């Protein structure tokens, strides 16, 4: 039963393995941290980065 629930978690509506499955187990904080690093690499302004951080919290 648990195996079926896990399999369902990774499959999309058509029964195929979701291409996003590798991201489903990562905490949202990891995704947000990666987004912040990406924005810093794009040389976003400090104000932009500060606003993003404020909206997350």
C-alpha positions as CSV (number, residue, x, y, z in Angstrom):
1,X,0.0,0.0,0.0
2,X,2.8,2.5,0.9
3,X,4.6,1.5,-2.2
4,X,1.6,2.4,-4.3
5,X,1.2,5.8,-2.6
6,X,4.9,6.6,-3.2
7,X,4.5,5.6,-6.9
8,X,1.4,7.8,-7.2
9,X,3.3,10.7,-5.8
10,X,5.9,10.6,-8.6
11,X,3.5,9.9,-11.5
12,X,1.5,12.5,-13.4
13,X,-2.1,12.2,-14.5
14,X,-1.2,10.0,-17.5
15,X,0.7,7.5,-15.3
16,X,4.1,8.5,-16.5
17,X,6.9,9.4,-14.1
18,X,6.8,13.2,-13.6
19,X,9.8,15.1,-15.0
20,X,9.6,17.1,-11.8
21,X,9.8,14.1,-9.5
22,X,13.3,14.8,-8.5
23,X,12.2,18.2,-7.1
24,X,9.2,16.9,-5.1
25,X,11.3,15.7,-2.1
26,X,13.3,18.9,-1.8
27,X,12.1,21.3,0.8
28,X,10.8,24.6,-0.5
29,X,13.5,26.4,1.4
30,X,16.1,24.7,-0.8
31,X,14.3,25.9,-3.9
32,X,14.1,29.5,-2.6
33,X,17.8,29.4,-1.7
34,X,18.7,28.4,-5.2
35,X,16.4,31.1,-6.6
36,X,18.2,33.7,-4.5
37,X,21.6,32.5,-5.7
38,X,20.4,32.6,-9.3
39,X,19.2,36.2,-8.8
40,X,22.5,37.2,-7.2
41,X,24.4,35.8,-10.2
42,X,22.1,37.9,-12.5
43,X,23.4,40.8,-10.5
44,X,20.0,41.9,-9.2
45,X,20.0,45.0,-7.0
46,X,20.3,44.7,-3.3
47,X,16.9,46.2,-3.0
48,X,15.4,43.5,-5.2
49,X,17.1,40.8,-3.2
50,X,15.9,42.4,0.1
51,X,12.3,42.6,-1.2
52,X,12.4,38.9,-2.3
53,X,13.7,37.9,1.2
54,X,11.0,40.0,2.9
55,X,8.3,38.3,0.8
56,X,9.5,34.8,1.7
57,X,9.3,35.5,5.4
